[in-house]
Amino acid sequence: MPSLTIYPNPVGDLLNFQVRGEPLAQYATFRVVSLEGKAMWETGQVNVQATVAVSVAGWPAGTYFLQCLENGAVICSEKFVNQ
C-alpha cells in the first residue's frame, strides 16, 4: 500500500509531499481537506516520483489531511498542521 511523506510538519508556507511504497494507478488524485471536510486543494495526476509542493500560504491555521484517492476512494491519508 502506498504511503505519504509530508514535510515540514507543521507547515509554514509550502507543504512538500512524496508517495512511498506501491506504485499508484494512473488515475490517482490528491487533495487537501480541512477538519471540517472542506477541500482546500485538489489535483489530478502528478509525477509521484518527485516531490510535490503545495502552497498553503493564506490558509487558516489548523489541522488538514492530505489524501491520495484512486477511483474516488481514499487509499492513504496523512495529517499536517498549518501554522
N, C-alpha and C positions, 0 to 999 in steps of 0.2 A: 504494500500500500504506500502511496506517496505521502510525503510529509512536507510541511512548510517551515523554512527557517527565516525568521524575521530579525532584523537589526536596524538601528538600535532599538531597544525597548526599555524604557519609554522613548517615544519618538518626539523630535522637535519639529523639524520641517519636512524631512524626507524619509519615508518608510522604504526600506530595501527588503526584498524577499527573494528566496530561491526555492525551487522544488527539489526535494531529495527523494530517493527511493525509486519505486516503479515508474517507468515512463508513463506520461499522460496520453490520453487519446487526443486526436486532432481537434476534437470538438470541446475540449476543456475550456472553461471560462473562469475568471477570477472576479471577486467583488469584495468590497469592504462594507460592513454593516455596523451600525451603532447598536448599543444595548437595546434600544427601542425597536430595532429591526429596520431602521431607515437605511436604504442603500446610499452610500456616500461616494462610491467609485465602482465602476464595472468595466471590464474589458473582455474582448474576445481572445483569440489566440495570441500568445506571446512566446518569445523564444525562451523556453523554460530551461535551456542550458546555460543561460546568462542570468545575471542579477537584474531584477526588475525594480525600478524606482517609482514611487508614487508620492506626489506632493500632497502633504496633509496640512500645509500652511493655510491658516484661516479656518480650519475645522475647530469646533468647540472642544475644549479639553474633556477627556473622558476615556472610557474603555470601548474598544472596537474589536471586530473579528474580521480577519482576512480569511475568505473562504475560497476553496477550489471546488468547482462543480463540473460534473460530467452528466450530460442529458438532464440538466436542471436539478440534479441531486447533489448535495454537499458530500464530497468524499473525504475532505480534510479541512481543518479549520485551525487557526492559531489566533490567540488573543494578544492584543497590544494596547498600550496606553499612550494617548496623545497628550502632551503637556501643554 
